[in-house]
Amino acid sequence: MHGTRFAQFSTEVLRRGAAAVLPQHLPDHWLDALLEEAELLAPEAWDPQEDERVQECCAGLLGAVLVVLMEQRGHPDQLEVAVSTLMSHLHCYILALAAERVSRDTEIWLEPPTLANLFDEAREVQARRCAAEDSSTVSHRLWGMHRGNANDINTLRFAAFNRKTQYMQWVAYM
C-alpha cells in the first residue's frame, strides 16, 4: 500500500486512532488490503533485491502497528522499538487480521483483540459457532475435536510455525 491508497487509508483509518485499526473495526476493503500486504511481507513472496517493493508493501500494516504502539505508550514524542519487537507485533496483528476474516466469512466467531492484548503472543481467544446446523461438522474438521451444542465456547490460542501466517495453526485448549 503506497501513494494515494496509503493516503486514503491514513485518512480513513490511521488518523481516527488506535481503536480504528483493530481488525473488528476495519471495513472489509481495508481488512482485505492489510491481508494482501501481509501476503507480500511473507519471506518467499518477495526478492530482497527489490528494495522499492519491500518499502511499499507494508506501509499500512506498519502504520497500524505504530498507531497502536503510540496509544499503548501514552503518545510519546519519540518512539523507539527494537526490530524484533516490531516484527513480533506485526505478526500478532496479521494473525488478528486473519482471525477477523475467518469470523466474517465463516460460521465461526473468534473473540476480537483489544488494544491491551493485540500484541500478546500468548493471547487466548474464545471461539464459538454462530449457527446450530452443520457447524459441528465444520468445527470437528477444523479443530479435530468434538463439540457440543452451539453455546459451547472453547478457548483457542494462536500459534504459528516459522513466523509465517500461511502456517498458522489453531491449538485448542479445553
C-alpha positions in Angstrom: 0.0 0.0 0.0 1.5 3.3 -1.0 0.8 6.6 -2.7 -2.9 7.5 -3.0 -4.1 4.3 -1.5 -2.0 4.7 1.7 -3.1 8.4 1.9 -6.7 7.2 1.9 -6.0 4.5 4.5 -4.3 7.1 6.7 -7.2 9.5 6.4 -10.0 6.9 6.9 -8.3 4.7 9.5 -5.0 5.7 11.0 -6.0 9.3 11.9 -9.0 8.0 13.7 -6.8 6.5 16.4 -5.7 3.1 17.7 -9.2 1.7 18.1 -9.9 2.2 14.4 -7.1 -0.1 13.4 -8.4 -3.0 15.5 -9.4 -5.7 12.9 -13.0 -5.8 14.1 -13.4 -2.1 13.4 -12.0 -2.2 9.8 -14.3 -2.1 6.8 -13.9 -5.1 4.6 -11.9 -3.3 1.9 -9.2 -2.2 4.4 -9.1 -5.6 6.1 -8.5 -7.2 2.7 -5.9 -4.6 1.8 -3.9 -5.3 5.0 -4.2 -9.0 4.5 -2.8 -8.5 0.9 0.1 -6.6 2.4 0.7 -9.5 4.9 1.0 -11.9 1.9 3.6 -9.6 0.3 5.5 -9.5 3.5 6.0 -13.3 3.6 9.7 -14.1 3.0 9.0 -16.3 0.0 6.8 -13.6 -1.7 9.5 -11.1 -2.5 13.0 -10.8 -3.6 15.2 -8.9 -1.1 16.9 -7.1 -4.0 13.6 -5.4 -4.9 14.0 -2.6 -2.2 11.3 -0.4 -3.6 8.6 -3.2 -3.4 9.7 -4.1 0.1 9.4 -0.5 1.3 5.9 -0.1 -0.4 4.4 -3.4 0.7 3.9 -2.9 4.4 3.1 0.8 4.9 -0.5 0.0 6.1 0.5 -2.8 8.4 3.4 -0.8 9.9 1.2 2.3 10.2 -1.5 0.4 12.1 1.0 -1.2 14.4 2.7 2.1 15.2 -0.6 3.8 15.9 -1.4 1.1 18.5 2.1 1.3 20.0 1.8 5.0 20.3 -1.5 4.6 22.1 -0.2 1.9 24.4 2.8 4.0 25.4 0.9 7.2 26.0 1.7 9.0 22.8 5.4 9.8 23.4 7.2 12.4 21.3 9.6 9.7 20.2 9.1 6.0 19.8 11.9 3.5 20.0 11.1 -0.1 19.2 13.5 -3.0 18.6 13.2 -4.6 15.2 12.4 -8.0 16.9 9.6 -6.4 18.9 8.2 -4.7 15.8 8.3 -7.9 13.8 6.6 -9.7 16.7 3.8 -7.1 16.9 3.4 -7.2 13.1 3.0 -11.0 13.3 0.4 -10.7 16.1 -1.5 -8.0 14.1 -1.5 -10.2 11.0 -2.9 -13.1 13.0 -5.6 -10.9 14.4 -6.5 -9.7 10.8 -6.7 -13.3 9.6 -8.9 -14.3 12.6 -11.2 -11.4 11.8 -11.5 -12.6 8.2 -12.4 -16.1 9.5 -15.1 -14.6 11.7 -16.6 -12.6 8.9 -16.5 -15.3 6.3 -17.5 -18.4 8.3 -19.9 -19.5 11.0 -17.0 -19.4 13.5 -16.9 -16.4 15.8 -13.4 -15.6 17.2 -13.1 -13.2 20.0 -11.6 -10.0 18.7 -8.5 -8.4 20.3 -8.4 -5.3 22.5 -5.8 -2.6 22.4 -4.4 -4.1 25.6 -3.9 -7.6 24.2 -3.5 -7.2 20.5 0.3 -7.8 20.6 0.2 -10.5 23.3 1.7 -13.6 21.6 0.1 -15.8 24.3 -3.3 -14.3 23.9 -6.1 -16.9 24.3 -9.1 -16.4 22.0 -12.6 -17.6 22.7 -14.4 -19.2 19.8 -17.9 -20.4 19.1 -20.1 -21.5 16.3 -22.7 -19.0 15.2 -25.1 -21.3 13.5 -26.6 -24.5 15.1 -26.9 -26.6 11.9 -24.0 -28.3 10.2 -21.4 -26.4 12.3 -20.4 -29.4 14.5 -19.0 -31.0 11.3 -17.2 -27.8 10.3 -15.8 -27.4 13.9 -14.8 -31.0 14.1 -13.0 -30.8 10.8 -11.2 -27.5 11.6 -10.1 -28.3 15.2 -10.1 -32.1 15.3 -12.3 -32.2 18.4 -15.9 -33.0 19.2 -18.0 -30.0 20.2 -21.4 -30.0 21.9 -24.2 -27.5 21.3 -23.9 -24.1 19.7 -23.5 -22.4 23.1 -20.2 -24.2 23.9 -17.1 -22.0 24.0 -13.7 -23.4 23.6 -10.5 -21.4 24.3 -8.1 -21.2 21.4 -4.6 -19.8 21.2 -2.9 -18.8 18.0 0.4 -20.4 17.2 2.5 -20.2 14.1 5.3 -22.2 12.5 8.3 -20.3 11.4 6.5 -17.0 12.0 4.7 -17.3 8.7 0.9 -16.7 8.6 0.3 -19.4 5.9 1.4 -22.0 8.5 -1.0 -20.7 11.2 -2.5 -23.4 13.2 -5.1 -23.4 15.9 -4.2 -25.0 19.2 -7.3 -25.9 21.1 -7.5 -26.0 24.9 -10.5 -27.4 26.6 
